[in-house]
Amino acid sequence: MLNHSNNPQNTPHKLLKQGIWLYFLLILFEGALRKWVLPGMATPLLLVREPVAVALIFISWKNCLLPRNLYLSGIVFIGIIGVFTAVFSGHGNFYVAIYGARILLLHLPLIFVIASIFDHEDVLIIGKAMLWIAVPMVIIIGLQFYSPQSAWINRGIGGDTEGGVFSGAMGLYRPPGTFSFANVNALISSLLSSFLFYFLPEYKVIYKLLIIVV
């Protein structure tokens, strides 16, 4: 690894950090773009994070910041093999195979890029951002839960007026928040809970009050 990889002021390093933040924000608000902001572009926005992931992986590789290990090689190998098996012994659709393989070929390798670029402080900043974002997210989820399916806040992908909230038990619904699907709320909440427990004993009063609200 080159020496400049550990210098936070280095241009590629700084650019990669900015790209990771963009990727993080797109995870949180991709669904909002597809439902409320740009519903007419819901289908192309499905792949809005892919160009960012490709750019991050390419810049990391070009600057010798992409780690080389058995896990990363194994993930990419399985992704490539998966494309061939899907096309030649599975459903036979190359485009569907590539769409499915993008998780193994782009998004999982990006985990290793983030690990090589972010330091301890960067992770804490992500956690603080998630705490602040969680407050309006809870409000949105509450509004979705108590609003009818016809309400604007419950519109589905592409501005679907039939609603994007999934049916649950006892006639209740599972609101997706800003996401495209309700299950992402559970995944994000799991990540947020780790930061909650970390911040609670040692941060200032403002963060403790924020944690209580969340």
Residue pairs with C-beta under 8 A, 6 or more apart in sequence:
1 64
1 65
2 63
2 64
2 65
4 10
4 12
4 13
4 63
5 13
5 63
5 64
5 65
5 116
7 13
8 14
8 17
8 119
12 59
12 62
12 63
12 65
13 63
13 65
13 117
15 59
16 56
16 59
16 60
16 65
16 113
16 117
17 117
17 118
17 122
19 52
19 55
19 56
19 59
20 56
20 113
20 114
20 117
20 118
22 52
23 49
23 52
23 53
23 56
23 110
24 126
26 48
26 49
26 52
27 49
28 133
28 178
28 179
28 188
29 178
30 45
30 48
30 49
30 179
30 180
31 157
31 176
31 177
31 178
31 179
31 180
31 181
31 184
32 178
33 41
33 45
33 48
34 41
34 42
34 45
34 46
34 157
34 158
34 180
35 42
35 155
35 156
35 157
35 158
35 159
35 164
35 180
36 152
36 155
36 159
38 45
39 155
39 157
39 158
39 159
40 158
40 159
42 157
42 158
42 159
43 158
49 107
50 102
50 106
53 106
53 107
53 110
54 106
56 110
56 113
57 66
57 106
57 109
57 110
57 113
59 65
60 66
60 113
60 116
60 117
65 113
65 116
65 117
66 72
66 109
66 112
66 113
66 116
67 112
67 113
67 115
67 116
69 112
71 112
72 109
72 112
75 104
75 108
75 109
76 104
76 105
76 109
78 104
79 101
79 103
79 104
79 105
80 101
80 105
82 97
82 100
82 101
82 104
83 94
83 97
83 98
83 101
86 92
86 93
86 96
86 97
86 100
86 101
87 93
87 94
87 97
90 97
91 97
118 126
127 195
127 198
127 199
128 195
128 199
128 207
130 188
130 191
130 192
130 195
131 192
131 195
131 196
131 199
131 207
131 210
131 211
131 214
132 210
134 192
134 214
135 210
135 213
135 214
137 177
137 178
138 214
140 153
140 175
140 177
140 178
141 175
141 177
141 185
143 151
143 153
144 151
144 153
144 154
144 165
144 173
144 175
144 176
144 177
145 165
145 172
145 173
145 175
147 153
147 154
148 154
149 162
149 163
149 165
149 173
150 161
150 163
151 163
154 163
154 164
154 165
154 175
155 161
155 163
155 164
156 162
156 163
156 164
157 164
157 180
164 176
164 180
165 173
165 174
165 175
165 176
165 182
166 173
166 174
166 176
166 181
166 182
167 173
167 174
168 174
174 182
174 185
175 182
175 185
176 182
176 184
176 185
177 184
177 185
179 185
179 188
192 214
196 211
196 214
199 207
199 208
199 211
200 208
200 211
203 211
